[in-house]
Amino acid sequence: MTSDSIKDALKQVKYPGFSRDIVSFGLVRTAAFDAGTAKVSLAITTSDPKVPTLLKAEIEKCLRALPGVTDVIIELAVSAAKPPATAGQGNQAGGAAPVGIKHSVAIASGKGGVGKSTFAVNLACALAQVLTARGRPGRVGLMDCDIYGPSVPLMMGIEGRPEIDGEALVPLERHGVKVMSMGFLVDENTPLVWRGPMVMKTIQQFVQNVKWGEIDVLLVDMPPGTGDAQLSLVQTLPLDGAVLVTTPQLAATNVARKGGIMFQKVNVPLLGVAENMSWFEDAAGNKQTLFGEGGGAATAESLGTVLLGQVPLYTDIRAGGDCGMPVVVNQPKGKPASVFHTIAETLLTKLKV
């Protein structure tokens, strides 16, 4: 029995609420075996008292099943334990928020293909317009954490590389929104083939080494899933809440609900559910519910949160994203923009901005 074989065995142990194992997350510091005793040490960041207990039980069960192991010693270092968060206070699992950022909100979906990034871009622009009307321009940030498929630069119509001020990157800005994305840092034809620790490190850099300035609301466009990127974010940035984006169909709402449960497990408040592609309005003004109906409301109810709004399937929303002019900017008085403005106002009220 070697330290490597012990670590291989520990890959069976998933972090509570996530699909990734504790080894891939980089939580296992040391592993050793001596005279029948398997000894491991871990470091985690959480305030949920159930997490250390669950982890210890699963680790001991895993290691005692190995041949030759007669005893198990587990050293578990737990940090950043604080009281449970409420909306507007930030989650207890994250580190200190960068100076100047008042509120951070994750935009998540669980499932890909539901229009999460399109929603995040338009919501960011709507927030910027509302805050500008209140005399607070330039107070919205959008952090694109969809590392593998960053689409925010295209949708925001931004090209170029961020400047460097000292050791910090300066976010690019358009439509009144400060933006940082991996899409600014790599060639558009270069695929990213990264393991979990590399993704986690990048997200940490986006939080800690970007000069955001004074921000009232930082939206974080999350990649689909409940894995390393999500855990890295909640351990790095004190989130004030999460917004779940889903389409009405069952295939999307089931996964969105799991994403919501994941945030609840790490004590990130759910600010609400946004239902995207709710219906299509034909030339005669008739609503066609192409993806079913009621899924967003049902998801919100099952998670004990609210339905923030329903975004219909408008061609103008898609077209605005393709040309880098979000519909909220291109047609600020239109029906699609009004939906995003309503959600933006609701979000600001929840965050007490």
N, C-alpha and C positions, 0 to 999 in steps of 0.2 A: 504494500500500500504506500503510495507516494502522495505528495501535496497536490500534484496535477490530477491524480485519480480522484482525490477528494473533491477538488473543484469541478471536475467533470460530473461527479455525482450531484453536486449542488446545483447544477444547471436544471435539475428537475424541480427546484423550489422556485415558485413564482412569487414576486412581490405582491402582497395583498391588494387586489383590485386591478392588477395589471396582467398583461399577457406575456411580459418579459420576465426572464429569470434573474435572480439576484447576482449571478456572475456577470451576465451581459450588462447589467446596470453598473457594474464596477463597485458593488457594495462589499464584496469579500476582500478584506485586506490581507489576511494570511490564512494558510491552511497547512497543518502538519499532522504527522502520525508517528506515535512512539509507544511501543510496548502495548499495543492493543487500544490505545487511546487516540481518538481523532479530535484534534483541537482546531477551532476556526475562530477568527475574529472578524467582525463586521462593523461598519459605521453607517448609520442611517439618519435621515432628517425627517422627523415627524412629531406631531403632538398627540396623535391618536394612541392611547394606551394599549389598544388591542393589537396594534401592528407588531411591536416587539414580542408579545406573547405568542402571536400566531407564527411569526417567523421562527422563534426558538423551537416551537413544537414541530414545525415542518422540517426544520434542519435536523433536529434530533432523530425524527422518524426516518429521514432519508439516510443519515449516516449509520444508524444502528442496523440498517438493512444490509450494509456492506459486509462482505466476508472478512473475518478477523478483527472486527471492531467490537470491543467489549465495553468501552466507556466513551462518552462524548463530553467535551468541554466547549462551551460556546461563550465567547466574549462579545457583547453587543453594546456598542457606544451609540447613544441616542442624543441628538442635539436639536436645538431650535424648538423646544417644547414651549408652547404658549397657549392661552385660552382659545377655545373655538372662535372662529371669525364670524362676523356678520357682514352684510353688504356694506361696503364703504370702509371696511377696516383692513382688508387684506387677509389672506389665509396664513395660518401659523406656520406652515411648512416652509415657506419661502425665506430667502435671506433678506437683507435690507434692500429696500427699493432704491434705485438710483436717485440721487438728489434731483429734485425738480419734478419728478413724476408723482402726481397726486393719486391717480387711480389707474389700475391695470385690469383689463377684462379680456378673457380668452374667448375667441370665437371658434367653436368646435362643432363637429358633426358626428364623429365616430365613423360614419360611412362616407366614402368618396363619391363624387358625382352628384351631390345635392345642391351645388352652387354656393358653397360656403365662402370661397374667396370672393366671388362676385358680390355676395351679401356684405362681407367685411369691407370691401372697397367702397361700396355705396353708403354703408353706415358711417364709415370714417368721414366721407365727404359731407354727409348730412350733419354729423356732429360739428364739423368745422364750420359749416354755414350757420348753424344755430348759435355756436359760441361767438362767431364773428359778429352776428347781429346783437349779441350781448356785450360787445366791446372787448372780446377776448380772442383776437385772431391768432392763428399759428399755435393753438394750444392742443392740437390733436396729433397723435402719433399712430403709425401702423407698422407693426413688426411682423414680417412675413416669415413664419417658422415652418412653412411647408418646404423643408430643405430639399427634398427630392424633386419636387415639381413646382418651383416658385412661379406663380402666374401674376402676382401683384404688379411687377414692373410694367407688363404689357397692359393690364387693365387701367393702371394709373397714367400710362403714357409717359413713362420715365425711362431714359437711357443714360448711360454714363457710369462712372465709378465714384464712390464716395471719397471726399477729401479726408485727409488725416490731420487732426489737430492734436499735437503731442502724441499720446499713445491711443487716442480715441478716434473712431470713425465718425464723420459728420453725416447724418442722414440726408438723403436728397428730399426735396420738397416740391409738391405740386398740388394744386387745387386746395391749398391751405392745410395740407396734411404732410407731416414729416414721415418719411418712409425708409425702412431698412429691409433689405432682402438679399438672400444668397444669390438671387438673379443678377445683382449688381457686381458680384465678385467673381463669377465664373462665366466662361464663354457659353452662349446660349445653346451651342451644339455639343457641349460637354456633359455627359451623364454623370451623376454623382453615385458612386458605388461605395457607400460608407457603412461601417459597423456602428452599433449603438453608441459606444463611447465617443466617437467622432461627432455624431449628431448632438450628443449632450454637450460637448465642449463648445460647439458652434453656437448653440442656443445660449449658453452661459456668456459667451463673448458678446452676443447681440444685446444682452441685458446689461452687462457690466462695462463693456468697452465701446459703447456708442454714446456720443454726446447729444442726448435728446433735448437738453435745455428744459425750459418750463413747459410742462405738459399737464393739462387737466385730465385727459383720458388717453391712455395707450391701449389700442386694440391689438391683440395678438392673434394672428391668423394661424390656427393650429393645423398640422397635418392630420389626415384621418387616422383612427385607431386609438388604442389605449396603451401605448408602449413607452419606449425610452424617451421620446421627445416630450411627451406629456409629463412624465415623472421628473425629467430634468427641469422643465419650466416651473413646476410647483415647488421644487426644491431651491430654485434660484430667485424667483420673482414673487413677492407677496401679492397674489391675485385678489382683487376685490370681488371677483365673481366670474361667472362663465355664462355665455349665451349659446344655446344649442340650436343648430340649424338642421332642419329636416324637411323632406318632402312629405306629402300626406300618406304615401304608400307604406304598407306594413314592413317591407324589406328595409326601408330607411328608418322608420320610427323605432323598430326593435333595436337597431344598432345605436341610434341616438340615445335611447333610454339607458343602454349599457354605459355610454359615455357619460351620461349624467350621474349614474351611480358611482362611476370612477371619481368624478370631481367631489361627490359627497364623501367618499371614503377618505379623501385627503383634505377634507374640510374647506373646500372652495365653494362658497355660496352659489346657487343657481339663480341667476337674475331673470331667467325666463327662456322660453322656446320661441323661435321664429320659424314659421312654416313657409317654405319657399316653393315656387311653382304650384301654388294652390289651385289655380284654375286658368284656363285660357278663354279669353273673350273674343268671340268671332265677330265678323263684320256687322251682324245684326244685333250685337250686344248681348248675345246669349252666353252664359258661362258653361264651359265644358270642363268638367273635373277629370282631366286626363290621368291623374295619378291617384284618384280616389279623393275622399274628403274626410275631415275630422281627425286626421292623424296627429297634427300638431297639438290640438287641444287635448287629445287623449294622452299624448306623451307628457305634456305639462302637468296634467292632473295626476298621472301615475308617479311623477317625481315631486309632487307637492309644490310646484311653482306655477307661473302664469304664462299664458300665450301672449307674447309681445306684439304679434301682428302676423298677417298673412300677405305674402308677396306674390301677386299673380304672375303668370308666365307671359311677360311682355317681350316682344321682339326687340324693342328699344333698349331693354336692359342688356341683352346679349350683344347687340350692335355697339352699345357704348363701351362695353368691356373690350371688344375686339379692336376698337380704334383709339383706346386710351382716353376716352371722354366719358366717364361714368354718367349714367342717365340723370343722376342727381345734379350733376354739373351742367350737362348738355341741355336738359329740359327741367329746370328747377321748379317749374310751376305745373308739371304734368302729373298724371295719376301715379306712375311708379315712384316719382320723387316724394309725393305726399305720404306714401306708405313708409318710406325710410325716415322722413322727417318726424313722423309720429313715433316711430320706434326710438329714434334718437332722443326725442323729448322725454319719453318714458324712462329711457336708460339714465339720462342725466338726473331725473327726479329720484330714481332709485339710489344713485350714487351721491345724491345731495350736492351736486355741482351747481 
